Amino acid sequence: MSDPVIYDKRLVQQNFRRGRLTPAQLEAHLEALPDVSAKSTRFTLKPPHEESPAVRR
């Protein structure tokens, strides 16, 4: 499978139902992905301040 859209997380279940992808194919694709965790950066999100100008609806 060369089309990367077939593995799009938002479309995987749909592709299973339509027979475009099997769970085994997805598992093989995920196993083949390189480990890029060493390139990641840790960060912490702070909760927004109560008087933030963000609009709440």
N, C-alpha and C positions, 0 to 999 in steps of 0.2 A: 504494500500500500504506500504509494508515494505522495498522496494528497494529504497534507497535514491537517486539513479541515476535518477529515474523518475522525481524528482523535480529539477534536475540540471538546473540552469537558462539558460544554453546554449542549452538545449534539450527540454525545456517546449513546445515551439511551435510545434516542431516535434512530441512530444508525444500527443499533442492535435489533430493534423492531423491524427495520426495513431490510435486514440481512446484509447490510453493507460492511458490518464489522462483527466479529465474534469476541466473547470475553477472552479467549485464548490469544487472539490477535492483539487485543488491547494490552494484555499482560506482557506479551513479548515486546511490544513497542515500549512500554514503561520500563521494562528490565534493560532495554538497549540504550536508554537515555543516559548521558554522562552525569556523574556526580559533580555538581557545580557549587556545592555548599561552601567550599573554601573561598569562593569569590563573593560570598554574601557579607552583608554588613548588618550587625545587630543594632536595633534602635528601639526606643521606648516612646510610645505615644502618651502624652499627658492629656488628661481629661480637659475639656474646654472649661474656661472660667465661667462662673455663673452669670457674669455681666457681659458676656461675649456679645458682639454685635450680630452674631448669627441669628437669622430669623427662624423661629420655631413655629411649626404649624401643627 
